[in-house]
Each structure stands twice: as C-alpha cells, then as structure tokens.
Amino acid sequence: MKRKDFLRKTILLAFAPVIGSANAILYAKPNDYGDIPIKGRWPYGNSGGSIQSIGNTLEVVATLVNTTLYITGAGCGSDVNVLIIGSSFTYQDTVSAADANTIIIDLSSALPGDYTLHLSNSLGGFLNGNFSL
C-alpha cells in the first residue's frame, strides 16, 4: 500500500466516528425537508403592497423539516395569524409583530395527512399553501 493511501485511510478511520460516514452525507434522504409553495398577497406596512405568487422571488417562506414548520420573512409591522387545518388537527395562533419574522411550529402531535396553511395580517395580507406530513 502506498504511503499516501495509508495516510488517507488512517485519517478516515480516525475521524469517521466524528464526521460520520461519507455515504450518510452523500445519500441523505431527499424528503427530510421541503419548501411549501405558498401564494397570496403580503403587504409590508408602509413600504407598500408586495405580491407573493408562484414565479416571484418569495419574501415569506414556509419550510417543513420533519414535523417542524418554519415560516420566515412574515414580519410586516402587524401581528400574524397562523392557521393550520387537516387530518383531525387544527392549529391556530397569533404571533406578535415583533416575533413574526421567524415562526417555528411543532407539528409532532399532528397525524400524517394533508394540511392547509393560512397566514393573514391586519394589513389585508394573506398567504395559503398545502403540505403533507
């Protein structure tokens, strides 16, 4: 065995428990997370109306990671109402304007199935999307 190959294998064996196997990194499950397509109208206070729709650069993004829903960019100078409905499960909350830029929702108690996400604010904004758990 060449010295270079020996060193490479020695380094991999020494650090494998720390970094995990190369296969785990290369072959991560593709459905561990995903953006939820959302569309509607989402105005941002005094900055004027901003239309959010498929094909535009998204300002508000909803991402599902396993059973945790992350909603980012919803801060608009208004409280944000969050409603999730589906599969005998309903979630409803009002997030204060100060905390609305990053919203994290634990859906681990929800049953597998199809869900509808609805966001709204007092500025007339609304966003809707569908996802599955």
Disulfide bonds with the S-S distance in Angstrom:
none
